[in-house]
Amino acid sequence: MASGSEYFNRCGPKYLSNIDWNNAHHRRSVSASLVEGVYMLEEDRQARRGGSQCVAPPWWEFFNFKVVNALVDDNDKSIFGAIFEYKPSAYSYHRSMDRSPRYVIAFRGTLIKLESFARDLKLGIDIIRNGLHHTGRFRTAIKAVLDLVSVVGSSKVWLTGHSLGAAMAMLAGKNMAKRGNFLEAFLFNPPYVSPPIERIKNKKVRHGLRFAGTLIKAGIAFAAAASDNHNNSNGIQDSSFAAISGWIPCLFVNDLDPICSEYIGYFKHKKKLEDIGAGGLARLTSQHSLGNMAMSAVGIKGIDTSEPLHLLPSANLTVNLYPCQDMISAHELHQWWRPDLNLSCSVYKYK
């Protein structure tokens, strides 16, 4: 059994003794460590089922959070999320509390454990097929979000998640934004379904591939509009995409992580199109996924090309440029509460 200090070193920024909610580093660190808490809750559940006494200490209490509800997958009974309530002591109030959450709904990513891995892997395939919104796990997640927001409002509810959990939080956030509720969201290493163009070192080749992809997507979109006599779902999709443009989630990606690094090129390319006066083309193609279109075109079953989960009109994108040993470490959640990160931050707003 690991000691409490070992757990805390793994699960949170032990150097952070007080939270300044106006500090972006503090908000990011606490959000990431709460996601790690969900990993621990599920690991603890599996340990108890196996007869082990490896009980994770409630380290989140150090930050004045408590678990009020665990979110359980109906399929494998695993804990995939949790609702944390923030209850600071009466004497700890200061001005930064105005930016603090009242509740944080956190979702874990894929857990390499026997009891949960198969289910998590299937959900990862659902993300690739753009079918996460049809899963029982997401139905449980969005019900929890809707129920909580209906009681306390949207201004004090945060969403956070890592990897698969980031996709879950993103989908929940997009659904709430369509209802006019813009929840603050912290999405760590969110999956982007696309060929790894960002991994190509030659900038000219990257730009050429992205521009070619833009033209292909535009051609497919225009062809679809023509075949439906200009009265198809494309206009509806554009309206839906614009409707959530005011929601600006915080995305945290590592440029060495192929699972999420495509967000860097996605937003940069869209901005380049806007800068050269092709804003209409940027708006049209940024809401279509060439990967989903290609998979559907070659006959892969179960591919939903409407409103791809991973595409966003706006985002506050933070890129971790700190050197990593390999792609695995570039995808780890623990990187996001390091005190010595080399970060590049950009805000992209839908135009």
NORRA-V287106 format. One record per residue. N is the residue number from 1. RES is the residue in one letter. SS is DSSP state (H for helix, E for strand, C for the rest). OMEGA is omega in whole degrees, -180 to 180 (* if undefined). D_LAST is the distance of its C-alpha to the last C-alpha in Angstrom with 2 decimals. Layout:
n=[N & N]
res=[RES & RES]
ss=[SS & SS]
omega=[OMEGA & OMEGA]
d_last=[D_LAST & D_LAST]
//
This chain:
n=[1 & 2 & 3 & 4 & 5 & 6 & 7 & 8 & 9 & 10 & 11 & 12 & 13 & 14 & 15 & 16 & 17 & 18 & 19 & 20 & 21 & 22 & 23 & 24 & 25 & 26 & 27 & 28 & 29 & 30 & 31 & 32 & 33 & 34 & 35 & 36 & 37 & 38 & 39 & 40 & 41 & 42 & 43 & 44 & 45 & 46 & 47 & 48 & 49 & 50 & 51 & 52 & 53 & 54 & 55 & 56 & 57 & 58 & 59 & 60 & 61 & 62 & 63 & 64 & 65 & 66 & 67 & 68 & 69 & 70 & 71 & 72 & 73 & 74 & 75 & 76 & 77 & 78 & 79 & 80 & 81 & 82 & 83 & 84 & 85 & 86 & 87 & 88 & 89 & 90 & 91 & 92 & 93 & 94 & 95 & 96 & 97 & 98 & 99 & 100 & 101 & 102 & 103 & 104 & 105 & 106 & 107 & 108 & 109 & 110 & 111 & 112 & 113 & 114 & 115 & 116 & 117 & 118 & 119 & 120 & 121 & 122 & 123 & 124 & 125 & 126 & 127 & 128 & 129 & 130 & 131 & 132 & 133 & 134 & 135 & 136 & 137 & 138 & 139 & 140 & 141 & 142 & 143 & 144 & 145 & 146 & 147 & 148 & 149 & 150 & 151 & 152 & 153 & 154 & 155 & 156 & 157 & 158 & 159 & 160 & 161 & 162 & 163 & 164 & 165 & 166 & 167 & 168 & 169 & 170 & 171 & 172 & 173 & 174 & 175 & 176 & 177 & 178 & 179 & 180 & 181 & 182 & 183 & 184 & 185 & 186 & 187 & 188 & 189 & 190 & 191 & 192 & 193 & 194 & 195 & 196 & 197 & 198 & 199 & 200 & 201 & 202 & 203 & 204 & 205 & 206 & 207 & 208 & 209 & 210 & 211 & 212 & 213 & 214 & 215 & 216 & 217 & 218 & 219 & 220 & 221 & 222 & 223 & 224 & 225 & 226 & 227 & 228 & 229 & 230 & 231 & 232 & 233 & 234 & 235 & 236 & 237 & 238 & 239 & 240 & 241 & 242 & 243 & 244 & 245 & 246 & 247 & 248 & 249 & 250 & 251 & 252 & 253 & 254 & 255 & 256 & 257 & 258 & 259 & 260 & 261 & 262 & 263 & 264 & 265 & 266 & 267 & 268 & 269 & 270 & 271 & 272 & 273 & 274 & 275 & 276 & 277 & 278 & 279 & 280 & 281 & 282 & 283 & 284 & 285 & 286 & 287 & 288 & 289 & 290 & 291 & 292 & 293 & 294 & 295 & 296 & 297 & 298 & 299 & 300 & 301 & 302 & 303 & 304 & 305 & 306 & 307 & 308 & 309 & 310 & 311 & 312 & 313 & 314 & 315 & 316 & 317 & 318 & 319 & 320 & 321 & 322 & 323 & 324 & 325 & 326 & 327 & 328 & 329 & 330 & 331 & 332 & 333 & 334 & 335 & 336 & 337 & 338 & 339 & 340 & 341 & 342 & 343 & 344 & 345 & 346 & 347 & 348 & 349 & 350 & 351]
res=[M & A & S & G & S & E & Y & F & N & R & C & G & P & K & Y & L & S & N & I & D & W & N & N & A & H & H & R & R & S & V & S & A & S & L & V & E & G & V & Y & M & L & E & E & D & R & Q & A & R & R & G & G & S & Q & C & V & A & P & P & W & W & E & F & F & N & F & K & V & V & N & A & L & V & D & D & N & D & K & S & I & F & G & A & I & F & E & Y & K & P & S & A & Y & S & Y & H & R & S & M & D & R & S & P & R & Y & V & I & A & F & R & G & T & L & I & K & L & E & S & F & A & R & D & L & K & L & G & I & D & I & I & R & N & G & L & H & H & T & G & R & F & R & T & A & I & K & A & V & L & D & L & V & S & V & V & G & S & S & K & V & W & L & T & G & H & S & L & G & A & A & M & A & M & L & A & G & K & N & M & A & K & R & G & N & F & L & E & A & F & L & F & N & P & P & Y & V & S & P & P & I & E & R & I & K & N & K & K & V & R & H & G & L & R & F & A & G & T & L & I & K & A & G & I & A & F & A & A & A & A & S & D & N & H & N & N & S & N & G & I & Q & D & S & S & F & A & A & I & S & G & W & I & P & C & L & F & V & N & D & L & D & P & I & C & S & E & Y & I & G & Y & F & K & H & K & K & K & L & E & D & I & G & A & G & G & L & A & R & L & T & S & Q & H & S & L & G & N & M & A & M & S & A & V & G & I & K & G & I & D & T & S & E & P & L & H & L & L & P & S & A & N & L & T & V & N & L & Y & P & C & Q & D & M & I & S & A & H & E & L & H & Q & W & W & R & P & D & L & N & L & S & C & S & V & Y & K & Y & K]
ss=[C & C & C & H & H & H & H & H & H & H & H & C & C & C & C & C & C & C & C & C & C & C & C & H & H & H & H & H & H & H & H & H & H & H & H & H & H & H & H & H & H & H & H & H & H & H & H & H & H & C & C & C & C & C & C & C & C & C & H & H & H & H & H & C & E & E & E & E & E & E & E & E & C & C & C & C & C & C & E & E & E & E & E & E & E & E & C & C & C & H & H & H & C & C & H & H & H & H & H & C & C & C & E & E & E & E & E & C & C & C & C & C & C & H & H & H & H & H & H & H & H & H & H & H & H & H & H & H & C & C & C & H & H & H & C & H & H & H & H & H & H & H & H & H & H & H & H & H & H & H & H & H & C & C & C & C & E & E & E & E & E & E & C & H & H & H & H & H & H & H & H & H & H & H & H & H & H & H & C & C & C & C & C & E & E & E & E & E & C & C & C & C & C & C & C & C & H & H & H & C & C & C & H & H & H & H & H & H & H & H & H & H & H & H & H & H & H & H & H & H & H & H & H & H & H & H & H & C & C & C & C & C & H & H & H & H & H & H & H & H & H & H & H & C & C & C & C & C & C & E & E & E & E & E & C & C & C & C & C & C & C & H & H & H & H & H & H & H & H & H & H & H & H & H & H & C & C & C & H & H & H & H & H & H & H & C & C & C & C & H & H & H & H & H & H & H & H & C & C & C & C & C & C & C & C & C & C & C & C & C & C & C & C & C & E & E & E & E & E & E & C & C & C & C & C & C & H & H & H & H & H & C & H & H & H & H & H & C & C & C & C & C & E & E & E & E & E & E & C & C & C]
omega=[179 & 179 & 179 & -180 & 177 & 178 & -175 & 178 & 179 & -166 & -178 & 180 & -174 & 179 & -176 & -176 & 178 & -178 & 171 & -174 & 173 & -177 & -177 & 178 & 179 & -179 & 179 & -176 & -180 & 180 & 179 & -178 & 175 & 174 & 177 & 176 & 178 & 174 & -177 & 178 & 179 & 176 & 179 & 178 & -179 & 178 & 180 & 179 & 179 & 178 & -180 & 179 & -179 & -176 & 180 & 178 & -179 & -175 & -178 & 177 & 177 & 178 & 180 & 173 & 173 & 178 & 179 & 179 & 173 & 179 & -171 & 177 & -179 & -176 & -176 & 177 & 179 & 175 & -178 & -179 & 179 & 174 & 179 & 175 & 179 & -178 & 179 & 178 & -175 & -176 & -176 & -176 & 171 & -170 & -177 & 179 & 179 & -180 & -178 & 176 & 168 & 176 & 173 & 176 & -173 & -179 & 178 & 174 & -179 & -180 & -178 & 177 & -172 & -173 & -173 & -172 & -177 & 179 & 179 & 180 & 178 & 179 & 175 & 176 & 177 & 177 & 179 & 180 & -179 & -179 & -178 & -178 & 179 & -173 & 177 & 180 & 179 & 178 & 176 & -178 & -176 & 176 & 179 & 179 & -180 & -179 & -178 & -180 & 179 & -179 & -173 & -177 & -174 & -172 & -176 & 178 & 177 & 172 & 175 & -180 & -180 & 175 & 175 & 178 & 176 & 176 & 179 & 180 & 179 & 180 & 177 & 180 & 178 & 178 & 180 & 180 & 177 & 177 & 179 & 180 & -178 & -178 & 175 & -174 & 179 & -171 & -174 & -179 & 180 & -178 & 177 & -175 & -177 & 170 & -175 & -180 & -177 & -180 & 179 & -173 & -178 & -176 & -179 & 179 & 178 & -178 & 180 & 180 & -180 & 180 & 177 & 177 & 178 & -180 & 179 & 180 & 179 & 179 & 179 & -179 & 180 & 179 & 179 & 179 & -179 & -178 & 179 & 178 & 176 & -179 & -177 & -176 & -176 & 178 & 178 & -180 & 179 & 178 & 179 & -180 & 179 & -177 & -179 & -176 & 178 & 176 & -176 & 180 & 176 & 179 & 180 & -176 & 176 & -176 & 177 & -179 & -177 & -179 & -175 & -171 & -180 & 176 & 180 & -180 & -179 & -177 & 178 & -179 & 178 & 179 & 178 & 179 & 178 & -177 & -180 & 177 & 179 & -178 & 178 & 177 & 178 & -180 & -178 & -173 & -178 & 179 & 176 & 179 & 179 & 178 & 179 & 178 & -179 & 180 & 178 & -177 & -179 & 172 & 176 & -175 & 173 & 180 & 178 & -177 & -179 & 175 & 179 & -176 & -168 & -177 & -176 & 176 & -177 & 178 & 169 & -171 & 176 & -179 & 177 & -180 & -180 & -177 & 177 & -178 & -176 & -178 & 180 & 179 & 178 & -180 & -175 & 179 & -172 & -177 & -168 & 173 & 173 & -179 & -172 & -177 & 172 & -171 & 172 & -174 & 178 & 176 & 179 & -179 & -180 & 180 & *]
d_last=[52.55 & 50.12 & 50.59 & 48.23 & 47.29 & 46.48 & 44.26 & 42.44 & 42.07 & 40.44 & 38.32 & 37.10 & 36.95 & 40.60 & 40.14 & 37.80 & 40.33 & 38.13 & 34.51 & 32.33 & 29.34 & 27.43 & 27.90 & 25.18 & 27.98 & 30.05 & 27.40 & 26.66 & 30.41 & 31.45 & 28.82 & 29.94 & 33.57 & 33.28 & 32.03 & 35.09 & 37.11 & 36.24 & 37.49 & 40.64 & 41.17 & 41.25 & 43.43 & 45.76 & 45.98 & 46.99 & 49.44 & 51.11 & 51.47 & 53.16 & 55.57 & 54.13 & 54.06 & 50.97 & 49.21 & 46.02 & 46.45 & 43.96 & 42.40 & 39.33 & 41.77 & 41.80 & 38.26 & 39.44 & 37.81 & 39.75 & 39.18 & 39.32 & 38.64 & 38.45 & 36.42 & 38.70 & 38.04 & 40.31 & 41.00 & 42.49 & 42.70 & 40.82 & 38.87 & 35.22 & 33.74 & 34.86 & 34.02 & 34.84 & 35.61 & 35.42 & 38.58 & 39.20 & 42.60 & 43.15 & 43.94 & 40.87 & 38.43 & 36.49 & 33.29 & 31.12 & 32.11 & 29.49 & 26.89 & 29.22 & 28.95 & 31.68 & 31.29 & 29.78 & 29.65 & 30.07 & 30.31 & 32.27 & 31.81 & 34.51 & 37.94 & 40.57 & 43.35 & 45.62 & 44.96 & 41.16 & 40.19 & 40.71 & 38.51 & 35.74 & 35.95 & 35.66 & 32.50 & 31.10 & 31.88 & 30.16 & 26.92 & 27.37 & 28.04 & 25.06 & 27.68 & 27.56 & 26.69 & 30.08 & 32.16 & 34.52 & 33.27 & 29.77 & 31.37 & 33.36 & 30.37 & 28.15 & 31.25 & 31.87 & 28.36 & 28.51 & 32.03 & 31.33 & 28.27 & 30.31 & 32.99 & 31.37 & 27.80 & 24.54 & 24.40 & 27.30 & 26.71 & 25.29 & 24.75 & 25.77 & 27.00 & 27.96 & 27.61 & 28.56 & 28.24 & 24.69 & 23.85 & 25.70 & 23.90 & 20.44 & 21.49 & 22.95 & 19.90 & 17.68 & 20.50 & 20.74 & 17.04 & 17.52 & 20.40 & 18.50 & 20.04 & 17.89 & 20.52 & 20.55 & 20.88 & 22.41 & 22.33 & 24.80 & 24.96 & 22.98 & 23.89 & 21.61 & 23.29 & 23.28 & 25.78 & 26.00 & 24.43 & 23.64 & 27.42 & 28.06 & 29.04 & 28.53 & 25.03 & 25.45 & 26.49 & 23.55 & 21.09 & 23.15 & 23.24 & 19.51 & 18.98 & 21.84 & 20.44 & 17.17 & 19.44 & 21.62 & 18.98 & 17.66 & 21.34 & 22.16 & 19.35 & 20.41 & 24.02 & 23.60 & 22.10 & 25.04 & 27.60 & 26.61 & 26.70 & 22.96 & 23.41 & 22.62 & 20.61 & 17.57 & 16.13 & 17.15 & 15.55 & 12.11 & 12.77 & 14.00 & 11.13 & 8.71 & 11.78 & 12.00 & 8.55 & 10.46 & 13.02 & 12.99 & 16.20 & 18.15 & 18.87 & 22.01 & 22.86 & 25.66 & 25.23 & 28.68 & 28.04 & 27.35 & 26.49 & 23.25 & 22.67 & 20.44 & 17.52 & 17.82 & 17.45 & 14.81 & 12.20 & 13.74 & 13.72 & 10.09 & 9.55 & 12.47 & 11.21 & 8.19 & 11.03 & 13.35 & 11.41 & 10.95 & 7.26 & 8.92 & 11.27 & 9.08 & 7.66 & 11.35 & 13.15 & 11.47 & 12.90 & 16.28 & 18.96 & 21.26 & 23.87 & 24.12 & 24.24 & 26.96 & 28.98 & 28.93 & 29.94 & 32.95 & 34.15 & 33.51 & 34.11 & 31.94 & 28.55 & 25.83 & 22.95 & 20.94 & 18.03 & 19.17 & 19.74 & 18.53 & 14.95 & 12.28 & 8.54 & 9.04 & 12.30 & 14.68 & 16.45 & 20.04 & 22.12 & 25.89 & 27.55 & 31.00 & 33.52 & 34.44 & 37.63 & 36.19 & 33.42 & 35.08 & 34.88 & 31.26 & 30.53 & 32.74 & 31.58 & 34.07 & 32.18 & 29.63 & 32.18 & 33.84 & 34.24 & 33.97 & 30.66 & 28.84 & 25.18 & 21.98 & 19.05 & 15.32 & 12.45 & 9.21 & 6.31 & 3.80 & 0.00]
//
